[in-house]
Amino acid sequence: MTRPDAHLPGRLGNPDLTIATDPRLDPRVLATLEGGLGELAQAPPVGPDAPLADILAFIAEFEAEGAAMDEGYADLPPVEGVIRRTEVIEGVDGNAITLHIVQPAERQGPVPGIVHTHGGGMCFFSAEEAPYVRWRDELAATGLVVVGVDFRNAAGKMGVHPFPASLNDCASGTRWTYRNREALGVSHLVVSGESGGGNLSLATALKALREGWIGEIAGVYACCPYIAGEYHPPLPELVSWRENGGYMMNEVMGKVTSRAYDPGGENARNPLAWPYHATRDDLVGLPPHVVSVNELDPLRDEGLIYARKLMAAGVPTMSRTVNGTAHGGDTVTPQVQPEAYYATIRDVHGFARAL
């Protein structure tokens, strides 16, 4: 007998679907899943109520195993026409922050700047991972200046630095870039990141608005943002968790990383930690935004709902859904889904140029 809801997408219509069997997925991704990335969908060996030390140990192990995501990038041709350097600055907490600066080798006059905040759930990975190095290079090759912030994570190889450490570092990197815009040849700034970095790009703008320096940010471009913080169970309005749950991410993993980011849970509804919970008053006065999400991502709806909140607050906002892709598929897999990858590169570039 046919299910009455069989016409619905994903696991809403067939709860037995996996990302590998969902007909919406670009079939080129299947080889990637078979290569090990499908393990991301598995529940972690620790739960959200486990001792914090066990959660931190798991994240450190997960981060070390996640180095496999660099595989495949060595086979890509190098990005030509860019100049790379690093700068070490002092953050507001007195800590050292490495900025990875990539500039186009040839340009005439000032160009837009991108402050990039990398993914990893604010808990793991660094700006030096191959996908993020490539992303900065590709953006710079379009004629932008890109500054990647190697912010402190809540766990992993960079030490244990829960909220607001990563946000403070991203704000420090943004403000340094703005102060040095003339030397960098930057006309105006866009803050942009994916996943956990999508959270940090949105939160940096909220922090700037709250503290009175929002004029230093011309726009925000957030990809697949991880911004709700409440995943076990997910908030009921986040239908994409029921539709795509277990597709490259599961709710226990979402909650485990949110616990590491805010161990005591005091910031569960703080928009600087979890922008999804921003009120209209928190949003009024923000610069233009783009919120880009992935069709087969459990996080999809929190990004789309945040975009609607921005619109309701009078913020010029564009939202887009990249079909056929799972979480971050258009930002980290140029060797698998190049059309989606370069379409998003072009969209970030076009947004920055239009401001």
Secondary structure in CASP SS format (residue, H / E / C, confidence):
PFRMAT SS
TARGET T0000
AUTHOR 0000-0000-0000
METHOD secondary structure of the structure
MODEL  1
M C 1.00
T C 1.00
R C 1.00
P C 1.00
D C 1.00
A C 1.00
H C 1.00
L C 1.00
P C 1.00
G H 1.00
R H 1.00
L H 1.00
G H 1.00
N C 1.00
P C 1.00
D C 1.00
L C 1.00
T C 1.00
I C 1.00
A C 1.00
T C 1.00
D C 1.00
P C 1.00
R C 1.00
L C 1.00
D C 1.00
P H 1.00
R H 1.00
V H 1.00
L H 1.00
A H 1.00
T H 1.00
L H 1.00
E H 1.00
G C 1.00
G C 1.00
L H 1.00
G H 1.00
E H 1.00
L H 1.00
A H 1.00
Q C 1.00
A C 1.00
P C 1.00
P C 1.00
V C 1.00
G C 1.00
P C 1.00
D C 1.00
A C 1.00
P C 1.00
L H 1.00
A H 1.00
D H 1.00
I H 1.00
L H 1.00
A H 1.00
F H 1.00
I H 1.00
A H 1.00
E H 1.00
F H 1.00
E H 1.00
A H 1.00
E H 1.00
G H 1.00
A H 1.00
A H 1.00
M H 1.00
D H 1.00
E C 1.00
G C 1.00
Y H 1.00
A H 1.00
D H 1.00
L C 1.00
P C 1.00
P C 1.00
V C 1.00
E C 1.00
G C 1.00
V E 1.00
I E 1.00
R E 1.00
R E 1.00
T E 1.00
E E 1.00
V E 1.00
I E 1.00
E E 1.00
G C 1.00
V C 1.00
D C 1.00
G C 1.00
N C 1.00
A E 1.00
I E 1.00
T E 1.00
L E 1.00
H E 1.00
I E 1.00
V E 1.00
Q E 1.00
P E 1.00
A C 1.00
E C 1.00
R C 1.00
Q C 1.00
G C 1.00
P C 1.00
V E 1.00
P E 1.00
G E 1.00
I E 1.00
V E 1.00
H E 1.00
T E 1.00
H C 1.00
G C 1.00
G C 1.00
G C 1.00
M C 1.00
C C 1.00
F C 1.00
F C 1.00
S C 1.00
A C 1.00
E C 1.00
E C 1.00
A H 1.00
P H 1.00
Y H 1.00
V H 1.00
R H 1.00
W H 1.00
R H 1.00
D H 1.00
E H 1.00
L H 1.00
A H 1.00
A H 1.00
T C 1.00
G C 1.00
L C 1.00
V E 1.00
V E 1.00
V E 1.00
G E 1.00
V E 1.00
D E 1.00
F C 1.00
R C 1.00
N C 1.00
A C 1.00
A C 1.00
G H 1.00
K H 1.00
M H 1.00
G C 1.00
V C 1.00
H C 1.00
P C 1.00
F C 1.00
P C 1.00
A H 1.00
S H 1.00
L H 1.00
N H 1.00
D H 1.00
C H 1.00
A H 1.00
S H 1.00
G H 1.00
T H 1.00
R H 1.00
W H 1.00
T H 1.00
Y H 1.00
R H 1.00
N C 1.00
R H 1.00
E H 1.00
A H 1.00
L H 1.00
G C 1.00
V E 1.00
S E 1.00
H E 1.00
L E 1.00
V E 1.00
V E 1.00
S E 1.00
G E 1.00
E E 1.00
S C 1.00
G H 1.00
G H 1.00
G H 1.00
N H 1.00
L H 1.00
S H 1.00
L H 1.00
A H 1.00
T H 1.00
A H 1.00
L H 1.00
K H 1.00
A H 1.00
L H 1.00
R H 1.00
E H 1.00
G C 1.00
W C 1.00
I H 1.00
G H 1.00
E H 1.00
I C 1.00
A C 1.00
G E 1.00
V E 1.00
Y E 1.00
A E 1.00
C E 1.00
C C 1.00
P C 1.00
Y C 1.00
I C 1.00
A C 1.00
G C 1.00
E C 1.00
Y E 1.00
H C 1.00
P C 1.00
P E 1.00
L C 1.00
P C 1.00
E C 1.00
L C 1.00
V H 1.00
S H 1.00
W H 1.00
R H 1.00
E H 1.00
N H 1.00
G C 1.00
G C 1.00
Y C 1.00
M C 1.00
M C 1.00
N C 1.00
E H 1.00
V H 1.00
M H 1.00
G H 1.00
K H 1.00
V H 1.00
T H 1.00
S H 1.00
R H 1.00
A H 1.00
Y H 1.00
D C 1.00
P C 1.00
G C 1.00
G C 1.00
E C 1.00
N C 1.00
A C 1.00
R C 1.00
N C 1.00
P C 1.00
L C 1.00
A C 1.00
W C 1.00
P H 1.00
Y H 1.00
H H 1.00
A C 1.00
T C 1.00
R H 1.00
D H 1.00
D H 1.00
L H 1.00
V C 1.00
G C 1.00
L C 1.00
P C 1.00
P C 1.00
H E 1.00
V E 1.00
V E 1.00
S E 1.00
V E 1.00
N E 1.00
E C 1.00
L C 1.00
D C 1.00
P C 1.00
L C 1.00
R H 1.00
D H 1.00
E H 1.00
G H 1.00
L H 1.00
I H 1.00
Y H 1.00
A H 1.00
R H 1.00
K H 1.00
L H 1.00
M H 1.00
A H 1.00
A C 1.00
G C 1.00
V C 1.00
P C 1.00
T E 1.00
M E 1.00
S E 1.00
R E 1.00
T E 1.00
V E 1.00
N C 1.00
G C 1.00
T C 1.00
A C 1.00
H C 1.00
G C 1.00
G H 1.00
D H 1.00
T H 1.00
V H 1.00
T C 1.00
P C 1.00
Q C 1.00
V C 1.00
Q C 1.00
P H 1.00
E H 1.00
A H 1.00
Y H 1.00
Y H 1.00
A H 1.00
T H 1.00
I H 1.00
R H 1.00
D H 1.00
V H 1.00
H H 1.00
G H 1.00
F H 1.00
A H 1.00
R H 1.00
A H 1.00
L C 1.00
END
